């Protein structure tokens, strides 16, 4: 499979996953080196190993010292008032992605 076809198929899978999940589920799908901001915290995905079902996440929260951790499937991470759970891992041809689900919906980004 050539690279363009693989990337196109992977992108189609991501779009399909986004359509399958309801908009109110508050899930975030990230690949390596992507980040998201939640409750004044920046979560950055440093590395993903979908076979081992582990993700290495670093957290920058305001003036606090940056921290990082390795999380497995169904493990939680707290950032300010927000709590997220590692919901799933997806393996791609070129890179893996992780799905993080917000547990407490009262938090606004």
Secondary structure as GFF3:
##gff-version 3
##sequence-region A 1 109
A	DSSP	alpha_helix	3	20	.	.	.	ID=ss1
A	DSSP	three_ten_helix	23	25	.	.	.	ID=ss2
A	DSSP	beta_strand	27	31	.	.	.	ID=ss3
A	DSSP	beta_strand	35	38	.	.	.	ID=ss4
A	DSSP	beta_strand	41	49	.	.	.	ID=ss5
A	DSSP	beta_strand	54	61	.	.	.	ID=ss6
A	DSSP	beta_strand	67	72	.	.	.	ID=ss7
A	DSSP	beta_strand	76	79	.	.	.	ID=ss8
A	DSSP	beta_strand	82	90	.	.	.	ID=ss9
A	DSSP	beta_strand	97	102	.	.	.	ID=ss10
###
